[in-house]
Amino acid sequence: MSNKVTDNLIDDLVNRNEIIDIVSQYIQLKKTGRNFKALCPFHNEKTPSFVVSEDKQLYHCFGCGAAGNVINFIMDIENLDFIDAVGFLSERFGIDVSQYDSNHDKEKTNKKNEMIIINREAAIYFYKNLWKTQNNALEYLKLRGLNKEVIKKFGLGYAIDEWEGLNKYLLNKGFSQELIFEAGLVIKRKDEKGYYDRFRNRIIFPIFNTTKKIVGFGGRVLDESLPKYLNSPESIIFSKSNILYGLNFARNELGSEKKLIVVEGYTDVISLYQYGIKNGVATLGTALTQKHGELFKRYCDEVFIAYDSDSAGEAATLRGLEILGDIGCKVKVIRLDEGMDPDGFIRKEGLKEFENIISKALPLIDYKIELIKNENDITSNEGKINFIKNTIKVLKDIKSPVQLDVYVSKISQDTGVPSNVIKAEINGNNRDKKYIPAMNSKKNNKFNYNEQQKRQSLKPVKKIEKNGPLEIEKNIISLSLTSNNIYNKVIKVINYDDFINDDLKEIFALINEAYKQGHTVDKNYLIDNLSIEVSELLQDILHKPTPYENIDKIINELAVALKKHKKNNKITIIKNEIKELETKEIKDERDVKKIKQLCGEMIELEKQFIQINQVEERGGKSSE
């Protein structure tokens, strides 16, 4: 779909997709109070903290902080970006997104949809061929250790050894020759007197985008003909540098650590999936690109590269590491036994051993150092010198002095060359990047930072009115939640009407009602009976530290501060009303009467304000 999403489209999606219905398709919701509750699908928990509001059409997890509307939920649960999530929900309700954008290229959108439809039909044709015609493809897949279930899961198929098998099939289905050609399924003959199938006598791997639409195909030969692998040509729906094979499955299998494993081939991805490693993806016969890197950054926190262990695989790994490292991806390298690929390794060694090599994967710098070490005999003086010189080129990219020190110590142990000598070599060849610790810098001084944090958390209660009524009211609620005994002290000097903020007033009223009815006033009770927006405000209150000394004094100071703000707010409102009336060019009798009335109210409020200040100075209680 178009990258342009209008506000009207978003509003319609939110309004048409009832959040309770959508969320219920993924997790079991239970009605509790005014909201629905469940165990959060985004983190592990034993007590439900995931709340969905039917009234507000919002969700919020009070455990991990996940929150938003129905679009945000689909983005999180399906691991989609915003554009794809909008497309997902639009399709669910058959919404034509083009009607929301006057500049939308409807012809291009229609062409994309037609190509996706024809690709789906072609995939069905290939799939049926695999199971219904006599061929060596199914036998080959079985010899590669793939079972029936995983073959079906990935929709593998077979292109029969005929020149126009697929072309005739699609024409008979009513597709135009022009569309079949534009989709890259056929090639125009040199004499331009017809077309022939692009894929013949090949195993077919349908290529899906992240929303599970077939956008292209990959084909592997069953004989010695070349090329060994053949992909669909670039089109308006297919770009090799922008797609990762298997990501449509892997994006839902990332786990809490959000890892993706990059392999070289289709079969590697499928074989790993069959054995239980379901977060594998592959590039489509191309080197890793910056666009691939952007996909990784969108879907995962860490990338593991598991290319073949031959020299070509090592070179591809290094190129991929550089690209991913440059755009800020966290990368590690899985080392396979010599001559092995991921498919062969897991079939021979099994799942546990593959998980073991994942756990031993090397970070980018370690992998580079290991390659340099393998190229040099560090038992010889010449080998040591070459190893250290080449390794220093890698170490110069390290910005952290702690990280640098760790690697220098390791190289020192391996070579017997003292650490200070290696550091001198680094600094000598890289003077402009020499690290000089700034001991007195607030930015780098952890002690100063911690002390500053402590100072920020120690705010004098007596001056709390400087933080405004919102903070005062939060502190009052925090104290009220401590115990019934403290709450009884609070309500002697503060009542419901003293609150200025409506949301906090709602929380205080609920606490009051709960204590009266003998309920246990805890986090779950409050969340179940508050709206999501108010519950989010409650989270901040629950994290406030509670004082254990001078409780009576603190309560009185809070009460005085709140009443002062209340009176001050009323005075400001009245002054504004008087000012508005006085600016009228023509005042009637009612206006003059109203001004006198407001002036009288303001004088009375100012007297009360003075009384509150006097009470505060004496350290006593206010009866206002």
N, C-alpha and C positions, 0 to 999 in steps of 0.2 A: 504494500500500500504506500501511498504518498507519505513523505516525511513531514508533511504539514498537517497538523492536527488542530482544529479550531476549538474554541471554548464551547460552541454549541454542540459539537460532536461529543466532547467530554461530558457535558451536562446530560445529553441523551443517553449515553452509555451508563452513567451512574444511575439515572432514573429508571431505565429499562431493565437493568441487571440487579434484581433484588439481592442484597448482600447476603442475607440469610440463606437463600437458595444456592448461591455460588459457593459460599464457605462450606455449606453442608455436603457438597459433593466431595469434599476433601477430608473433613473431620466431623466427628459427631458432636453436635451442639446440644446443650441442655439449658432450658429456661431457668434463670435464677433472678428473682426480683424483676426489675424492669429490663434486664439485658439477657443475652445468651452467653454461655461460658463453655470452655473446652480446654483440653491440654493443648498447649501451643505447638503448631506444626513446624515452627522454626527453631526450636531449641528443646532439649530434653528437660522434662520436669515431671514431678509426681503429683503436685497439687495444681489444679487448673488456674491459670492466670491470664488466659486469652479470652478477652471479652468482645462481644459483637453487639452493637446497638442497632436495633431494628428502626428506631425512631430517627436516628442521625445518619444511618447507613454508613457507619464507620466501625473499624475494629482497632483494638489496642491490646498489646501484651504487656502486662505489668512485670513480667520477668525479664524479657530481652529488649523491650522497647519498640518492637515492630508495630507499626500503626499506619492507618490511612483509609482510603475508600476501596471500592471494589477493584479499581484499576491497579492500585498499589498491591492489593492482595494477589491478583493474578501475576503481576510482575515478580513478587516474592515466591509464590508457591510453584509457578511454572518456570521460574528463572528466565524471564523474558525482559527485554528492554521495553521502554515506554511505548514505542511505535508498534512493536510486535504484540504487546499486551492489548493495545487499542484494537489492532487487527483481529486478535483472538476473540475479544468480546463483540466486536462488530459482526463477525461471522456467525457468532452464536445466535444473534437475533436477526440476522439477515439484513443488517444496516448497510446501505450503499454509502460509503464514505465520500464518494465523489460529489454528492449533493451538498456537502458542507463547504466546498471549496470552489469558488468561482473560477479560479485559475487552474483547477485540476485538469490534467490531460486525460480525459475520459477514454480516448482511443488507445492510449498507452496502457491504461489500467485494464481495459477490456482485453487487450492483446496478452497481457501478463496472465490474466485469468484463463484465457483460452489455452495458453501454453502449459499451464499447470494441469488443466483438464486433460489435454492430449498426452502429457507425460504420465499421468495416472493410468490412462488407457494403455499406453505402451508398456508400463510396468506390469499390468495385468496380463498382457500378451506374453511378455518374457517369463513371468512367473508360471503361467500355465504350461509353457513350452518345457520348462525344467522338469515338471512332474508328469506330463502327458506324452511327450515325444521320446523316441529312442535317441539317447545322446550320451556322451561321455562326461557331461558337465556335473551331473548329480554324483556320479562315481568319484570324480575328482574331488568334489567338496567333502565327500565322506572320507576319502583317503587323507584329506587335510584335517580330519578329526572333527568336522562340524556336524552336529546332530540336526535332526529334522526341525526341532523347535527353534533353534537359533537361525536356521536358514529361513524359516517363515518370518521370524521376528524382524529380520533385516530385509525381507522381501526380495531375496536373491532370485535371479531368473536365468534364462538361457536364450541367446539369439541364434536361431537355427542357421544352418549353412546354406542360405538361399539369398539371392540378390535382391529380391523384392518381397520377401515374406511379410515384414512389418508394414511396408508401404501399402501393399494391397489390403492388409487387415484394417489399417486406419482409414483408407479411402472407402472401404465397405461400411465402416462405422459412421461415415458422413463427414469426416474431416476433409478440409480442402488441401490440395497439394501444396499450396503456398504456405499454409500453417505447418504442415508436416516438415517442410523444408526449413522454415524459420525456427522451428523448435530444435533443429540440428539432428533430427532422427534419420534424415536421408541426405545424400550428396548428389549434386547435379552432375550428370554425365558430361564428359568432355565435349561431345558433339552437341550438348544441350538438347538432346532429343529424349529426355526422360531422367529418372532418378533411380538410385539404388540405395539399399539400407546401409547406414553407417556401421552398424554393429552386425557382424556375421560370425557364426561359430565361436561365440565368446560367452563366458559367464558374465552376467550382468549384475552390477551393484547399483541399485537406485540411490541417488544422492538427495538427501532431504535438507531443507532449511530448518531453522530453529522452531518454526511453527508446524513442522511435520508435513510440509508440502514437498512433492518431488519436483526438483528444479533441474535435474540433469541425471546422467548415467555414467558409470565407469564400466569398461568391459575388459576382461582378461582372456587372452587367447588360450586355446586348448591344444595348440600345436606349436611349431617352432617359428611361425610367421611373426613379422614385426609390423607395428610396434607391439610389445608385449602387453602394455596397458594403453587403452584409448578412452579419452573422456569426451563428453559432449562439448561442442564449441561454446565460446562465450556468447551470451545472449542477454536480453533485458532481465532475465530472472536467474542467470547463472554466471558467476564469476569465481574462478578457482582461488583467487587471492583473498576472497571474502567469505569462504565457506570451509568449515572443518567437518570432515566425514565423521558421523557418529555423534555429533554434538546434540542432535535432536533427542537422543537417548541419554547421553552423558550429563546433560544439564540438570536432569532430575536425580542424578546419582552422585552428586559431588560430596555429600556428607557434610558434617559440621565444619570440617577443615577446608572445604571448598578447593579440592585439588583436581587438576586435569592431567592425564598422562598422554603425551604426544608420541605416536608411533608413525612408521613410514607407510604402511599399506592397509588396504581394506581388510584383508584377512587377519592382520594383527589385531585390529579393533574388534572384529567379530569373535575371534578365538579368545581374547581376554574377557570379553563379555560372557561368553559361554562358561568360562571357569570362575566367574564371580567378580572380575575386575571390570566394573561397568562404567567407569569414568575415563575411558580411552577415546581418543580422537586421532584423526590423521589428516595431513594435508593431501591435496589431490594431485600428487605427482609433482608438486612444486616445492621450492624452498620456502621456509617460513618468511612471511612478509610482515610489514608494519601493520597491515590491516588484520592479519591473523593475531598479532600481538594485542590489538585493540579488542578483539573478541575475547581473548584470554582475560584481559583486565576486567572486562564486563562480567564474565561468568565465574571466575575463580580467583583465589588469593595466591595460589602457588601452582607453578607449571613443572611437571616432571618430563624430561625428554628421554625416550627409550628407543633411540634409533639403532639400526644394525651395528654390530661391533666391528665391521670391516673398516678399512681406511676411508672409504667414501662416506660411511656412516659417521665416523669421527669428524670429518670435514663439515658435513651437514650439521652436526651437533654444534660445532663451534660457531658456524654462521648463525644458527638459530639462537644460540646463547647470546651472541652480541646484539642481535636485533631485539630480543625480548628484554635483555638487560638495559639497553639504551632507553626503552620506553617505560622502565620502572617495574617490570614484572619480576617477581621472586621466582628464581629458576633453580632447579636441581637436575642432576644427570643420573639416570639409572644405568649402571654398568652391567652389561651382559657378557657371558662367556664368549671367547673368541669364536667367530663364525656363526654366532647365534643371532636370531631375530626374536622379538617378543613372542610370536606365535610358536616357534620351535621350542623356545625355552619353557613356556608354561605347559606345553604338551609333554615335554620330557621331565621337567622337575616338579610340576604341580603348583597349585595355588599358594601354599604356605611358603614355598621357596621364593616365589615371585614377590609375595608380600615382604619377605625378608630383604630382598635386594632393593625394594622400594624404601624400606626403613634405613638402608645404608646408602641411599642416593647422595651424591656429592654436590655441594653448592658450586656455583659458577667458578669461583676462584680456586677451590680445591681441585676441580676437574682440570682446569688449565695447568695448574702446577703438576698434577699427576702426569699429564701428557708430556710436559717438558722433562719430567723426571725419567719417563720411559725412553726418551730420546737420548739420554746422557748416562754415561757410566760414572756415577758419583763416587765410585771407589778410586777413580783416577783423579789426579790434580786437574787435568784439562776438563774432565767431565764435571767436576765440582764447580769450576769457574764458569763454564758455559751454563750449567744449571742455575747458578745464583744470578748471573747476569740476565738471563732470559726470564727468570722468576721475578726479578726486581721490576721488569717492565709491567708485569701483572699487578704487583703490589702497589705501584704508583697510583693506581686508580682507587685505592682504599682511602676513604676520608676519615674513618674512625681510628683514633690513635690506639684504642684498646684492641680493635680487630687487627690492626697492623702489628701490634706487639705479639699477639698470639701466633700469627703466621711467621713472623721473624723467628720466634722461639722454636717453632716446629722445623723450619729450614736449618736453623742452627744445630738442632739435634740430629737431623738427617745427614748433615755435611761435616759437622765438627767445627764449623767456622763460628767464632763468637758472635753473639747477637749484636753487640755494639759495632762490630766491624760491618755487618750486613746493613745496619741502620745508617752507618756513615756512608756506605755506598749509595743507599737510597737517597739520602739528603744531598750527597755530593753531586748526583746526577739529576737532582730534581729540586734545586734550591728554591725555585719560585713556589713550590708546593710544600715547603718545609713547615711542619706543624709546630706552632708556638702556643703552649697552653696559656689561656687568659684566666689566671687564678682569681682575679678580682671582678671578672665579668659576671653580671647577674645572669646572663644567658647561659654561661657554662658552669657556674658555681652551684652545685646541687645543694650545698648546705644553706646558702642564701635563699634558694628557692623554697626549701622546706620551711625555713624560719618565716619566710614571707607568707606561706600558706597558713602557718600556725597563727600568725598575727591577724590574717584576714578572718579566721574563724572565731577569734576572741573579740566579739563586739560588745561594748558595754550596754547592758539592758536599759540603763537609765536614759540613754540617748537614742533609744530604738525608734522614736518617732521620726528621726531623720531619714529612716528607710521608707517612710510612707505608710499609709494605712494597710496596704496589701500585706506587707511583711508583719505588721503588728497583728493583723487578723490571723495570719498563718501561725504565728507563735501562740496565740490564744487557743487555736484549735489543737495545736501540738500538745499543749499542756492538758487540755480537756481530755485527750485520748490516753493520757498516762494512767489515770485511775478514776474510779467513781468519786473517791474522796477529794481529789484535786479538782475534778469537774464541779463538785458542790461548792468549792471555794470560788471558782470562776463565776458561776451564775449568781453569786451574791453581789457582784460588782459589775457584771457584764450581762446584757441580755441580747436576744435575737435582733432587736431593732437597732442596736448600736452598730451593727455591721454595715459597711458601705458597699463592699463587693457582693453582688448577688450570688455568685457561685459559692463563695466562702460562707455566705449566710445560709445557703442550702445545706452545706456540710454540717455547720453548727446546729441547724434545726434537726438534722437526721441524728446527730449524736445525742441531742436532747431527748428526742423521741425514743431512741434505743435504750438509754439509761432508765427512762420512765417505765418502759415495758419489760425491763430486766434482761435485755439482749446482751450478749457478749459483743462489745464494740471493738471489732478488729478490722484489719484491712479488707478481708473477704466480704464481711457484712456491708461495709461501706461501698465497695466497688459494685456489689450486686444491686445496690439501691440508688446508685448515682448514675448520671449520664457519663458517657466516655470522656467528654471534654472536662467535666468537673472532676472525674476520677484521675485524669492526668495532673490536675492541680493538686490533688490529694497526694500523689506520689512525692512531690517536693516536700510536702508537710511531713510525711512519714520518715523522711531522711534527715529531718532536723534533729540536732542533739537536744536532749532534755536536761535541764538543770535539776540538781538534787538539793541545793541549798537555797535558803531565802526565798522559798516558793511564794509565801504570802506577799512579800515585798515586790517580787517580780510581777505577780498577778495585778497588784495595785498600780504599778507603773504602766503596765500594758493597758489597763482600763482607763487610766488618766490620759495616756497618749491617744487612745482610740477616740475617746470622747472629745478631745481637743480637735482632732481631725474632723470629726462629725460636725461639730459646731462651726469650724472654719469653713467647711464645704458649704454649709447652709448660708453662712454670711456671704460667701463669694457668689452664690446663686442669687441671693436677694439683691446684692449690689449690681449685678448684671441686669436684673429685671428693672431696678430703679433707673439705671443708665439708659436702658432701651425706651422706657416711658418718657424720660426727660428729653430725649432727642427728638421726640415727636414735635413737629412744628405747631400743630393745633391739638390742644389737650381739652378733652371734655371733662365734665364733672366726675365721671367715673374714674378717669385716669388720675385726677388730683387726689381722689379718695384712696385709690389703690397705692399711690406713692406714700401717702401718710401712713397707711396700714403697714407697708413694707418697712418704712423707716422705724416704726414702733417695734416690729419684729426684730429688726437688726440691732436696735439698742438693747433689747432684752437678751438676745443671743450674745452680744458683746459683754454684757454683765455676767452671764453664765460662764463665758470663756475666762473672764478675769477670776471668777470664783474657783474654777478648775485649776488655774495657775497657782492661786493661793493655797489650795489643798495640796498641790504637788510640792510646793515649797515647804509646807509643814510636814510632808511625808505621810499624810493621812489618806482617808478614803473619800472618794467623790460620791455624792448621792445623786448626781445628775445622770 
